[in-house]
Amino acid sequence: MKRPQRLNCSISFTMWLQRNNSSQGIKDVGCAKQIFAAEMRLMFLLVLGLLFSQRAEAFAGGNDAEPTKHQYHRDSNAHRILTYGADFGSTVSFSGSSPNWSSGGFNNITANGFMSAFAQVKRPNTSFDNIFKVNLGMVSARQYDNYGVRYRVNKKNIDNVFLDSKLGHTVSAQPGMSIFGGLNFQTQMLPGFRYSRNVIGREVGTLNSSFMSQGQTQFALGMEYKPLPTFYVRMGYVTLKQTYVLNQLLYEIRNEATIARVPKGKFLDNQMGVQIQMGLQRELGTKKKVTMKFNYLGFAPYVSEDASLDSRIDFALVAKISKYLNVNYTLISIYDKDLVKPGASAWQNSWIFGLGYSFKL
């Protein structure tokens, strides 16, 4: 005796909708309705369970509950989630010597501050990542001129604004691979000066740079490989690098016809090339009190008189002493021949090491 065909009720309602044009899909109408009703009841029970569990945790923890590391906001689209956070920190140091110190010396006050914020929007196959960093530091030094008169000179020791935005779409055929479109932006906040001594031996500053003079943006399209949440490599096969010099007074002050590839009378210079970007973040130690962050951004033009790879390296190492105190080291290193005069070293380095205070939002 031939056994009757049994309907497979384990299929989901969405799978049934995808094949509802077939004869089997028509036979499974009753079964799919039962599955859909069961799913609705299960979802209702899960929502009630989550609500009661949150109420119970709030009642048990009260105001002493441990705050979350990052804040999460879920919008009206159930498949989209926004993650955001920020780090703030500062480092202050003092050094000094008496006026009759035999080997010479100065009294210095150094203050540095930084902010690092991020925002990420993730959907099943799409992500939108944003990082915004600001580093600003000043050194105030007490010095003496040729007549022994005491005075102070204030200089920047670090000044950088950096923004990185990336919109990616996952390639399902290869885990960790995605197509991306990215934007990088970097400039400085405050005017920069070159210092020299005048006739009475005092240091005076001459304007050398300012906000968006120079500044850079890079628009890139390419592929990203991210096998781990803490490591990624991006290749921007089509990249437009734009260099800006908005302050036209700099050409007169510096007596130069071209600054950072931008001719006098122009405001920007365009270059097409390839972008290379890599990022790594690790927590070291058994108690994970040491955090290391490394980022590399490189650009190689399609057409160039000499083979060069413009590079930017960001490195940060933070060792926690307590919840808010830490020992930190920050390095920003830039290699770009267009930013220096011919014959000068193309490497520019700015670093900070000290005892600092930091907190997270």
N, C-alpha and C positions, 0 to 999 in steps of 0.2 A: 504494500500500500504506500503510495507516494505521500510523504509528509508535506503539509502545507508550508509555503514560504513564510518565514517569520520576519516581521518588519524590524529593522535595526533602529531602535529608539535612542541609541547612544549618540547619534549625530546631533550637532548643535543646530539651533534655529538659523543661524547665519549660513551654515553649510547647506541647509535645506533650501534657503532662498537662492543660493547660487546655482542649484541644479533643479529648480522647480519647473523647468520646461521639459524635463525628461519624464518618462512614464513612471519610473520609480519615485520621482519627486511627487507626482500626483497621488500615488498610493500612500505616501508618508504624511499626508496632510494632517490626519488625526494625531499621529505620533508627534509631529512637530508642534502642534498646539499644546499637547501635554508637556513637552519639554519647555516650551516658552513659558507656560504658567508656572512650572516648577522653578525655572530660573528667576522669574519675578518674585516668587515667594522667598527664595534663597537670598536674593539681593536685599529684599526688605528686612529680613532677619539680620543680615550682616550690617546694614546701616544702623538698626536699633542697637546691635551689640557694640558697634563703635561709639555711638553716642553715650551709652551707659558706661563704657570703659573710660571714656574721657571724663565724664562726670565723676566717676569713682576716683580717678587719678588726681583730679583737681581737689576733691574733698579730702583725700588722704595726704596729698603733698602740701596743700595750703599755699601760702606765699613763700615757703622755703623750698619749693621744688627747684630742681636743678635746671637752669635755663638751657635751651637748645643752642648748639654751636652756630647754626645758621637758621635764618628765617625762611619759611616756605609759604608760598601763596599759590593757591590753586584757583584758576579763574573759571568762567562759566563753561569752558570747554574741558570736558573730563580727561581728555588726552593731552592736555598742555599743562606744564608746571613751570613756575618761575622760582629760581633760586638766586638769592642775592646776599651780599655781605660786604664788610669793609674792615680794614685794619688801619689803625692810626698809631703813630709812635713818634717819639722825640728823643734826642740825645743832647745833653749839655755837658760841657767840660770847661775847666778853668786851669790856666797855667800862668806862672809868674816868676819873676826874679827881681832882686833888688837892683837899683840903678848902678851900683858899683860891682855887679857880678863880673868877675875877671874874664870869663870866657864869652861874655856878651849874652843878651837874652831879651825877651819881650814878655809883656803880660798879655795873654790872649783869653778871649771868651769865645767859645765855639758853640753854636746852637744849630741843630739840624732837625728837620721834621719830615715825615713822609705820610702818604696816604695811599692805600691800595684797595680799590673797590672792584667788585665783580658782579655780574648779573648774567644768568643763563636761563634760556627758555628751551625746554626739551619737549619734543613730540615723538611719536613712535619712530619716525624715520628722518626727522628734521631737528636741527639744533641751532641756536643762535647764542653765541658766547661773546661776552664783552669784558674787557679788563681795562681799568683806568688807573694810572699810577702818577703820583706827583712826588718828587724829591726836591727839597729846598734846604740849603744850609748857608750860614753866614759865619765869618770869622771877624771878630773885632780885636785888633791888635794895638797896644799902646807902644808908641815909638818916640824917638827923640831926633830932632833935626840937627843941622850943623851948629846951631847956637845952644844946644842943650835944652831947648824948649820941648816939653812933652805934648804929644798930640796923639789922636787915635785915627786909624784908618780901617774902614770896613770893606770887606771883600766877600764875594761869593765863593764857596768851595764846592757847591753842587747845585744845579738848577736844571731840572728836566721834567717835561710833561710827556706822557706816553699813553696812547690809546690804541687798543687792538680789538677789532670786531671781526667776527667770522660767522657766516651763515653756511651751514653744511647740510648735505642730504646723503644719507647712508646708502651705500651700494650693497644690497642684500646678498649678492653673490660671494662677496669676500668680507668676512667679519673684520671690523675695525677700519675699513676703507670708506671714504666718503668724498663726494665732490663738494668743493667749497668756493665761496667768494669772500674775499677778505679786504679789510681796510686797516692800514697802520698810519698813525699820525704821531709826530714828535716835534717838539719845539722847546722853548724856554719861557719862563714867566717874567723875569725881571731883566732890565738892561745889564749887559756885560761890559766890563772895562778892561783895558790894558793899562798897566801901571808902570810909571817911570818916575825918577826923582827930578825935582826942579832945582833951581840954582841954590836954594837954601837947604837942600837935602830932604825935603818932604816928598812923600809918594803922592802922586796925583794920577787920577784915572782919566783915560780917553775912551769915549764910547766906541765899542767894537762890535756889539750885537744887541739885538732886542727881540721882543716877541714877534714870531714869524719872520725873523730876519737873522739867521735863516730858519726855515721850518720845512718839514718833509711830509709827504703823504705817499703811500704805496697802495694801489688797487690791484689785487691779484685774483686770478682764476686758476684753479688747479685741483690737486688731489691731496687728501690728508690720510695718514695712517696713524691710528690711535689704538694700539693693542691693549693699553692699560689706562685707567683713569688718570694716572700721574705722568704719562709720557705721550708725546705726539711728535710727528714729523709732517711738515707741509711742504709741497712743491708747487709754487705758483708759476705755471708754464707761460702764462701771459700776464705780465705785470707792467703797470704804468707807474713810474716813479716821478713825482713832481716836487721840485725844490723851489721854495718861495723866498724872496727878499722884498718885503713890503716897505721897509724904511729906506727910502732912496737917499737920505742924508749920509748914510754909511759910505757911499761911494766917494763923497767929497772928503769926509773925515779920514778915511783910510787911504785916500788917493789911489784907488784901484778902479780899473775899468770893468772887471768881472769879479763877482763874489759868489762862490759856490756854484759855478757854471752859469749864473744868471747875469747877463750883460747889463750895463748901466742903461736905465730907461725902460727896462723890462721888469716884470714882477715874478715870473716863474720860468722854469726850464723843464722840459719833458724828456724822459728817457724810457725806452721800452727794453724789457729784459726778463730775467728769470729770478724768482724769489725763492729763498730757502729759509725755512723757519723750523725751530725745534724747541721744545720745552720739557723740563723734567722737574718734578717736585717729590721730595722724599722726607720722611720723618725717621730720624736716626736714633739709636740708643734703645735700651730695653724698655725705658719708660717714655720713649718718643718725645723727649724734651728738646731735641735739636732738630730744626727744620732747615732744609736746604732747597733753594729754588734757583734754577738755571734756565735762561732763555737766550736763544741765538736768533738773530735776524740778519739775513744776507741778501744782497742784490748784485747780480751780474748782468750788465747791459749786453744786448745783442751785438751792438756795434761800439767798439771802443778802440782808442789809439794804443792802449796797453792793456794787457790782461790783468784785471783787478776785480776783487770781490769786496764791495762795500759791506762792512760788518758792524753789528752792534751786539754786545754781550752784556747781559744783566745777570748778576750773581748776588745772592743774598744768603747769609748763614746766621741763624738766630738760635741762641741757646738760652732756654728759660731758667731763671733763678727762682722766680716765684710767679704768681699769677699775672703780675703786671711788669715785673722787672726782668731784664734780659741783657745778655751780651750779644751784640750784633755787629756784623760786617756786611757792608753793601758796596758793590763795585759796578760802575757803568763804564764800559770801554767801547770806543768807537774808532773804526778804521775807515777813513774816507779821504782820498787825496784831494778831492775838490774843496775840502774845508780848510786846507792849510796852503801856505805859500809854497811855490816850487822849491824843492830841496829840503823842506822841513819834514820831520817825522809825521806820518799820517795817523799814527796811533794817538788817541786822546783818552786819558784815564781820569776818573774821578771816583774816590773811594772814601768811606767813612768807617771807622772802627771805634766802638765805645760802649759805655753802659747806658742803656736806654729804658724808656717806659713805653709800654704799648698796651692797647686794649682792642677788643673786637666788638663789632656790632652784629 
